[in-house]
Amino acid sequence: MRTLVLFTLGVAALCGAEKFGKGLTLKEATPVATLLGTPDPYIGKMVQVKGKITEVCQMMGCWMQIQDGDKGIRMKVKDGEIMFPKNGAGRNAVAEGVFKKIVLNQEQTVAWAKHEAEERGQKFDASKIKGGMTMYQIQGTGAVLLD
């Protein structure tokens, strides 16, 4: 697996891959299914994931959703620190950052869902949110987008 990842990145460099942030430092990726299936050992640690970008923040390019098989995870960066291309959906990515567990109460969940709906231009109905939520994301430090 390690050889495949390094080889893929080597070929990608020749094919015009785009580097964002600090780039990549880890030698191998952790499957998103592993991170989400047993999150506790990874919380607060640097992780690398790879997969297909399914969505990018259309307001600031400050996050991207990465799909690995049937599991997806959001990589979020500080606003203005890194800006992912808004047309990045459909590209493959290798991304790194600190794996975070975010616990929201009901009020915070409403605010988060309202913001998400605004970003997507969708209607928002706060009455559908009945409690808090726990989510996981990667606080991104670097990524390589492959053609």
Secondary structure in CASP SS format (residue, H / E / C, confidence):
PFRMAT SS
TARGET T0000
AUTHOR 0000-0000-0000
METHOD secondary structure of the structure
MODEL  1
M C 1.00
R H 1.00
T H 1.00
L H 1.00
V H 1.00
L H 1.00
F H 1.00
T H 1.00
L H 1.00
G H 1.00
V H 1.00
A H 1.00
A H 1.00
L H 1.00
C C 1.00
G C 1.00
A C 1.00
E E 1.00
K E 1.00
F E 1.00
G E 1.00
K C 1.00
G C 1.00
L C 1.00
T C 1.00
L C 1.00
K C 1.00
E C 1.00
A C 1.00
T C 1.00
P C 1.00
V H 1.00
A H 1.00
T H 1.00
L H 1.00
L H 1.00
G H 1.00
T C 1.00
P C 1.00
D H 1.00
P H 1.00
Y H 1.00
I C 1.00
G C 1.00
K C 1.00
M E 1.00
V E 1.00
Q E 1.00
V E 1.00
K E 1.00
G E 1.00
K E 1.00
I E 1.00
T E 1.00
E E 1.00
V E 1.00
C C 1.00
Q C 1.00
M C 1.00
M C 1.00
G C 1.00
C C 1.00
W E 1.00
M E 1.00
Q E 1.00
I E 1.00
Q E 1.00
D E 1.00
G C 1.00
D C 1.00
K E 1.00
G E 1.00
I E 1.00
R E 1.00
M E 1.00
K E 1.00
V C 1.00
K C 1.00
D C 1.00
G C 1.00
E C 1.00
I C 1.00
M C 1.00
F C 1.00
P C 1.00
K C 1.00
N C 1.00
G C 1.00
A C 1.00
G C 1.00
R C 1.00
N E 1.00
A E 1.00
V E 1.00
A E 1.00
E E 1.00
G E 1.00
V E 1.00
F E 1.00
K E 1.00
K E 1.00
I E 1.00
V E 1.00
L E 1.00
N C 1.00
Q H 1.00
E H 1.00
Q H 1.00
T H 1.00
V H 1.00
A H 1.00
W H 1.00
A H 1.00
K H 1.00
H H 1.00
E H 1.00
A H 1.00
E H 1.00
E H 1.00
R H 1.00
G C 1.00
Q C 1.00
K C 1.00
F C 1.00
D C 1.00
A H 1.00
S H 1.00
K H 1.00
I C 1.00
K C 1.00
G C 1.00
G C 1.00
M E 1.00
T E 1.00
M E 1.00
Y E 1.00
Q E 1.00
I E 1.00
Q E 1.00
G E 1.00
T E 1.00
G E 1.00
A E 1.00
V E 1.00
L E 1.00
L E 1.00
D C 1.00
END
